Amino acid sequence: ELVGSLQTPKPPRVLAFGKCGLVALPSKGAAVAVRDALAERAAWTELPCAADDGEAAHATRVTALAFGPSALCTASADAVVLWPEHVLLRGAEGAGGACGSRIARDLGAAQHVAFLPRSNAVVAVAVGKEVVVLDTLNKRQLAQLQGHTGLVTCSVFPPYNDHVLITASEDRSFKVWDLSAGSVIYQSPIMSASPFLSIACGCHPSRISFAVGSEEGKVWFFESFQGSFRQLHALSLKQHLSKLDLPDETQTPRSPTPMIIRSDKKQTQPQEESPKATPCVEVSTVPVLSLLYVGQSEDNEEDELSRGSCMVCTPHAVFFVNLQSYDVVHIATLRQYQPASSVAVASCFALSGQPELMCCAGSAFTADASVFRVFPPLSAAATAAATATPSPLASMSAFPSAAPHAKSPLLAQFTAPKSKKKTGTCGRLSPLACCRSQIHPPLQTTRSRYYFMQR
């Protein structure tokens, strides 16, 4: 459901959506702009430029930002700054008097920022081929993770394992780190022909489940199993997106054919062109920009109704994948919301799962963004369970509740047929029987048996 359209200061490349309903993005220069996504007439407000030490919060352009449970973290080449929620709300209202807290300096240009799911105490900042884990309370580094051979594009903390961090990189592999033990739990081989762009974790209390999306439109699903990780499924989105009609915006409309005037009596009217089908875009790559597990229940993780679905965001459409069967159950294209929405092709997504599922898509060509309220589709089993009415025959079963009768044919056993071949005194076949069984078929008449014995 389209909630509203936002005009951004510039074409968005990075977006962040918070639980408080705020949307943040890098603005012009080194500023960060925030606004209330649900308010119709709200305006973008730049956060205070000063940090808690009196200096400028950022001297260079902000390259990564993310919302935590009650804070916003912005990262640039010169600083990593934490903005508490009350500062964001006052900034969105246009009030001053508050500033952010600088927690690190001169780490380098960051690609991604990730918070703990339930705390603002720890944040992971991906800088180049490394990941720096920061303590926001004491403003110090907890760990520096090295080992990727390409730029680290995304990272995530599992909800029930605060000491575990999963990172994915452009080297087409992912790694699972144990921060408490200071070791690598698992590192995958090269799995794709294109870089990994996104990652998301499920909310299972007893195991770690996550999904990784690549630039070529593939999503891999994994879960922890006996101290390691196993692949559950690999899904390709290109075959699903090819079924959608995507008009080609790059093709210019043809001008009408001019009238042909001749000097003789014959005068030709404008030739009517036969109607042609709307040209479609041949999608060569379907980058997975963002992932999110939705509709999961933490009570019974083995139940089909509690597995939920995975929300997969691509530039042209949003896919919902059933986590029980790994089938695409619903596809929502961005073009179907036009002209109310100004985003036809998205460059980035910002997702928020609490208190309600919200999605903000930034346009790839214009300075616009659209905010959607998402209602995850129910699986067939969940729909049947929700619409089912109690029946008096619900307790009946085709299986017996007691043991069968002693003479029941259900207790019949297969017995091998008895052999009718003649045997000698020692229990072996006689020479005549062996000769008859190996050379000739059984002789039925006495006359043929007599001739056989003469030969």
N, C-alpha and C positions, 0 to 999 in steps of 0.2 A: 504494500500500500504506500503510495507516494504521500509523504508528509509535507514537503515543501522544497523549493529550489533556493539555493544560496548563490549570490554573486561574490566571488572571492577576489582578493586584491590582485592576484595573478593566477595563471593556470596552475592548479595544484598538482604537485608531484608527490607530496607526503601529507597524509591526513591522520588525525588521531581523534577518537570518539570516546568520551568519558561517561562514567555511570551517572554523573550529575547532569547529563544532557548537553554538555559543552563540546564544541568542535574546535580543534586547534590545528593550525597549519603555519608553516614559515611564510612570513610576509616579506615586504621589500627590505632589502638590506639585511641587517642582523636581527630584525624584530620578529616576534611571534604574535599572531593574531588569534583571538578567541571570540566566540559568540555562542549564544544559546541557539541550538539547532531547532528547538521546538517552537520558539517564538517567531511570529510572522514578521514583525517589524523590528527585530533586533538588528543591531549594526555590529560590524567587526570592530573590536577594540584591541589595541596593541598592549601587550604586557609591559609593566614598568621596565625600563632599560637598566636600572641599577640593581646590583646584587646586594647581599647582606654586608659585604665589605666596603660598600660605597663605590666600587668600580662598575663598569658596564657589564651586564650579564653576558653578552656575546659581542665579540668584536668582528666575527666573520659570520657568514650565512649559516643558518641552522640546517643541518642535513638529515637529522633523525629526531623523532619525538614520539612519546607514547604516554598513555594514561595508566596510572596505577589505581589501587583501590580508592585513594583520596589525594592524589597528587599527579602532577604532570612533570615529566622529565624531558628536557630539551638538550640536544648535543650538537656541538659544532667543533671545528678544528681546535679552538682555543679553550673551550670550557664545556663542562657538563653541569647543568643547573637544574635544581629541583624546585618546583613551584607548588606550594601547598594548595589545598582545595579552596580555602578561604581567600587566598590571593587571587585565584582564578575567578571566583564568583565576584569579588570586588572589581576585578579588572573587566569582567564582562558587563558589570553595571556602570563602568566608567569612573569608579572611585579609585583614588590613589592612596598613598601612604603605606604600601606594602611592597615587598620585593622578594626575589627568589634567593635560594641558598646554593652557592657554588660548591660542588662536592668533588670536582676533579679539574685539573688544568692540563692543557696542551697534550691531549691524548692523540689528536689527529682527527681527520674527517671520519665521522661515524656513519655506518650504513643502517644500523638497527639498534633499538633500545627495547629491553624486556624487563618487566617487574615481576616480583613474586606475586602469585595469584591473590594472596590474602594479606599482604603486608607491603609497606613502602620502604622497609628496612634495607632491602638488597635490590640492586638493579644491575643488569648485564648490558654492556655497551660493546657492540661489534665495531672494531676499528681495524680496517684492513683485513689481514689474514688472522687476526687475533681477537679474542674476546676478553674484556676487562670486567671483572666482577667488583662492584663498589659497595661499600657500607655507607649508606646515606646518613646514618645517625652520627657516626664518628668521622665521616669524610675521609675514608682511607680505602686503599685497594685490598680486597680479600684474596683475589687470585687473578692470574693472567694465563689464559688458556691458549696454548700454541699447538700447532699440528696441521691445520688446514693449509693446503697449497694454493687456494684461491680466496677471493674476498668472501667473508662470512656475510651472508645475506639475511639470515633470520635466526632467531633463537627463542626458546620457550622453557619455562619452568613447569613441570607437571604439578597439578593442583595438590596432590597429597604427598609429594616428595620434594620438599624445599631444598634439599641438598643435591638434587639432580638437575642438570641443565642439558638440553638437547640443542645442538647447533647444526645448521646446514649451510653449505658453501657453494660457490661457483665451481669448485673442483668436482662437483657432481657426487658428493658423498655427505654423510651426516655422522656425527659423533655424539655419544652419550657420556657425559662427565659426572663424576661423583666428587662434589666439592668438599665434603667432609673427609673423605679418604684421600683426596688429592690424586685421583687416578682417572683413567678412562675405562668406563664399563664396557663400551662397545663402539667399534668404528666400522662403518660399512665399506664395502668395495665401491668402485665406480659403477653407478647403477643407471646412468642416463647419458644420452648424447648431448644434453643441454643442461645449463646450470639449474640448481634448486633456488626457488624464489620465496617459498612460503612454507610454514609449518604450524601445526596446531595439535593440542593434546586433549584427550578425553578425560572425564572426571571419574575414573574407576578407583575406588579406594585400595583394592588389593593388587592391581597391576597397572603398568604404564602402557597406554595405547596412544598412538599419535599417527598423523598423516603428513606426508611431505609432497609438495607440488613443484613441478618443474616448468621450465620455459616452453617446452614442446607440448604442453597440455596433458601431462600424465600425473596421476596421483597414486602414491604408494601408501598402503596402510600396514602398520606394524603394531606389535604388542610384545611385552616382555614374556618370556617363557623359559623356565628352568635356568635362570641366571643369565640368559642371553635374550636376543630379540629375533622374532620370526616374522616373515612377511605374510600377511593375510590375503591381500589382493592388490592387483595393479590395474588401474582404470585409465582408459584413454578417452579424452573428451572430444577429440577431433571428429570422430565418427558421429557423435551426437550433434555437434555444432554444424556439421555439413548439411544436416537436414533442415536447418533453419533458413528462411529466406531473409537475407541481409542485402538490401539494395546498395548498389555501388554509388557512393557519394562523389567519387572522383570523376565520373563520366559526365561531361557537359551535355545539356539537352540540345537536340538537333533543331535547327531552324526549319520552318515549313518550306516545302518545295515551291519555287516561284512558278508563276504562270508562264506558259510558252505561247508567244504570239507569232503567228505565221502570216505571210503575205497572201497566200492563196485562201480559198474558201474554207479550208479545214482549219479549225482552231482547237487546239488541244487544251483541255482543262487541266488543272493541277492534278498530278498523279497521287492517288491515295495510297499511302503506305499501309501495308498489312500490319495489324497490331502485333507487336513483339512482346515477348515476356520480359518482365523486369529483370535486368541484369543483376546477378548476385556476386557477392564477394567470394572469391576462392581463398579461404582462410588457410594459410600455410602454417602458422603457429598460433597456438592458443595458450598464452602464458597464464599460469595460475597465480593471480596476484595476491589472493588472501584465502585463508581456510579458517573454519570455525566449527566445532562440535556443538550441536544444538539438540534440545529435546531429550537429554539423557537423564536418567534417574539414578541416584546414588544408593537406593535401598537394595534393589535386586539387579545386579549388573548382568546376570545371565538370562534375564527375561527378555523376550523379543521386543516387548513393548517399551523396555527401558533403554534399549541400545541407542535409540534416536537416529539422527542423520547427520551428515557432514555437509556444510555449506561451502561450496566451491565457487569463488568469484573470478571471472575472466573479463576481459575488456568488453565483450559483447553481451554476455549473459551470466546469470547466476544459476548454478546447478545444485540440486539437492540429492544426495546419495544416501540410500538406505544402508545403514551399517549392519543390517542382518543379512541381506542378500547382495549388497554392493551393486545395486541397480540404480540408475538415474530415474528417480520417481517424479521429478518436476524440473522444468526449465523456465526461467523468467528472463526474457530479453529486456535490455534497457530501452530498446526502440518502441516497445509496446506502451510505454508511459509517455511518449511524446504526443502532442506538443506541450503538455503540462510540465514535463521534465526537459531540461535543456541538455542532458547528458545522453548522447547516443553511443559513444565509445568512451570507456573509462580508462584512466591512467593509474588510479590507485583506489583502494577501498579502506574504510575504517569501520570496524565491527565492534558492537557492544552487546554483550549478552545479558546484562543486568541493568535495571530491574526488568526491562523488556528488551526483546531482540530488535536492535536498530542497525541500520546500515547507511553509510554515507559514501557516495561514489563521486569522485572528482573527474571532471571532463578532461579528455586528452588534448583538445584543441582550443577550448574557450575557457575563460575565467569563471567557471560555474561549477557548482556541486549540487547534488540532489540527495535528500534524506528520505529513507524508506523505513517503514515499519514492517518487519518480516514475521510471517506466520508459517512456521515449518509445517510441511505436509505430513499427515499421519500415514503410517503404513497400513496395508490391508488388514493385518491382524489387529492393529489398534483401532481402526475404524469399525471392524466387526465387533470388537469388544465394547466399544462405546455405544453402538447402536443395538446390541443384542438385548433381548428381553428374556427374563427367566421362563423356562418351560418345564412342565411336569415330567417330560421325558428326558430331561438333562442327565438323570442318574442312570439311565439304561445303557447297557454296554453289550457288544457282540461277543465278549469273552466270558466264559463261565466263571462263576464265583466259587464253585465246589469242584471236587475231583470227579472225573467221569466214572460211569458204571464199569464194573469189572469186565463185562462182556461188550463194552462199547467198541465200535470199530476204530475209535481214536487210539486205542491201545494196541492195535494190530501191529505186528513187527514183520519185517521182510526176512524171509528165509531163503537161502540159496537152494535151487532145484537139485534133486539127487541125480547123480550121473548114472546113465543106463549102459555104459560101456562094459564089456566083459573084461575081467582081469584074470591073471593067472593065479597060481597057487601062492605066489609070493606077493600078491597085491599089485603086481605090475600088469600092464596090458600084454596080452598074448601076441606072439609074432604075427599071427594071421590078422588080428585086430589092428595092429600097427600098420601092416601093409595095406589093409583095406581103407583105413582112415587117412593115410598119407598119399596113396597112389590113386585109388578109385573111390568114387562115391559109394555110399552104402547100397548093397545089392538087396533087392526086395524079394525076388522070386527064387524058388528052389533051383530051377533050371540054370539061371545065371550063376548061382552059387556053385553048382556042380561043375560048370565049365571053368570057373575061376580056380577051383581046387585042382582040376586037371592041369591047367597051365602052370 
